[in-house]
């Protein structure tokens, strides 16, 4: 299960999306999230699905990675769908009535739409880290948050912390998997027993994991200090971010899709 978590991983490539400016990738990701939540009709949500499929095809990221990114959030998807299924009511006659449980067609439609929306949200936002290196992501976040420097917000430090956190997620997951395997080899049972017993079984995992995390943080701080890192003061970049034609093409496509979703909501209000 832990090996299926792909948050923060970067897969180098030379696709159209890999070559895009990281600032535009972040802007496009935000626009895609807006599109998913603005889409209140199945046709608009279908457009969101087609967009994420096309983006993965262009970036040449395998469908296996999409499945891995979705697998950890399956319980959340099921829980959200069930809530909408049983608590969403409508003017139509219920499809199923059993005691106090009533399932309406509107509930089924909303449950499906929410499940699809969450899956598209996870898959679409994961593409940002899949196709953007941590260094590029740090620079992009810092530039986009640049105006906040005028109100004394430590933009560089925030961008650095966010990127380091994303970068070390795969490392900590790998470390957790190693510790769990080591404890199982010593006879630890973490899969059976009551909830309290399972919680107690996690203590031999959490303590070494925290020790390892603090050790890695100390090593990283020492390495940065040895390289004379002093934050954003006097810092230069080897590569300067510049927008290219492909970035504006991608922005135009995202804005066009957002406009189409809005048009669908306005002119097809009764679409089921």
C-alpha positions, 0 to 999 in steps of 0.5 A, spaced: 500 500 500 505 504 501 509 503 495 502 505 491 503 512 494 506 517 488 505 524 491 512 528 490 515 523 485 518 526 479 519 522 472 523 526 467 521 526 460 521 531 454 514 531 452 510 538 451 508 538 458 515 537 461 517 543 457 512 547 459 514 553 464 513 551 471 509 557 473 504 556 467 503 548 470 501 551 477 496 556 474 493 550 469 493 546 475 489 551 479 484 552 473 483 545 472 481 544 479 476 550 478 473 547 472 472 540 476 468 544 481 465 549 476 462 543 472 455 541 475 453 537 469 455 530 467 457 533 460 462 538 463 465 533 468 466 529 461 470 534 459 474 534 465 475 527 464 477 528 457 482 533 459 486 529 464 486 523 459 489 527 454 494 531 459 497 524 461 497 521 454 501 528 452 506 527 458 507 520 456 505 518 463 503 511 464 496 509 466 499 505 471 501 511 475 494 514 475 492 507 478 497 508 483 496 515 485 488 513 486 489 507 490 490 510 497 484 515 496 479 509 494 476 509 501 475 517 501 472 516 494 467 510 497 466 514 503 464 521 499 460 517 494 456 513 500 454 520 503 451 523 497 448 516 495 444 516 502 443 523 504 442 526 497 434 527 496 430 530 490 423 531 487 423 524 484 421 517 487 426 513 490 429 508 487 430 504 493 426 504 500 428 500 506 426 503 513 429 510 513 434 509 507 431 512 501 436 512 495 434 517 490 436 518 482 439 525 484 443 521 490 446 516 485 448 521 480 451 526 485 455 520 488 457 518 481 459 525 479 463 526 486 467 520 485 469 522 478 470 529 480 475 526 486 479 521 481 480 527 476 482 532 482 487 527 484 490 525 477 490 532 475 494 535 480 499 529 481 501 530 474 504 537 476 509 533 481 510 528 475 512 532 470 516 538 474 522 537 478 523 540 485 527 545 483 523 548 478 517 547 483 520 551 488 522 557 483 515 557 480 512 558 487 517 563 489 515 567 483 508 566 483 508 568 491 513 574 489 508 580 490 507 577 498 514 580 499 511 587 499 508 585 506 514 582 509 512 574 507 518 570 507 516 567 500 522 564 499 522 560 505 515 558 504 516 555 497 523 551 500 519 548 505 513 546 501 518 543 496 522 539 501 516 536 504 514 534 497 521 531 495 521 527 502 514 524 501 517 518 497 523 518 501 519 517 508 514 512 505 520 508 503 523 508 510 516 506 513 516 500 508 523 498 510 521 499 518 515 495 517 518 489 514 524 489 519 518 489 525 514 484 521 521 480 520 522 480 528 515 477 529 511 484 530 503 483 528 500 489 525 494 486 521 490 482 526 487 484 533 483 490 535 483 497 533 487 498 540 492 493 539 493 495 532 495 502 534 500 499 539 503 495 534 504 502 530 509 505 536 515 501 534 514 503 527 513 511 529 519 512 533 524 509 528 521 513 523 521 520 527 528 519 529 530 517 521 526 524 519 529 528 524 536 525 522 535 526 515 532 534 517 539 535 520 543 532 515 539 536 510 540 543 514 548 541 515 549 540 507 545 547 506 549 550 511 556 547 508 554 550 501 553 557 504 545 557 503 543 563 506 536 563 503 533 568 498 539 574 500 543 574 494 541 568 491 542 567 483 539 562 479 542 558 473 536 557 469 531 563 469 524 562 468 521 564 461 514 563 458 514 560 451 509 559 446 507 553 448 505 556 455 500 561 452 497 555 448 496 551 454 493 557 458 488 558 452 486 551 452 485 551 459 481 558 459 477 555 453 475 549 457 473 553 463 468 557 458 465 551 455 464 548 462 460 555 464 456 555 457 454 548 459 452 550 466 448 556 463 445 553 457 444 545 459 441 547 466 436 541 466 441 536 463 441 530 468 
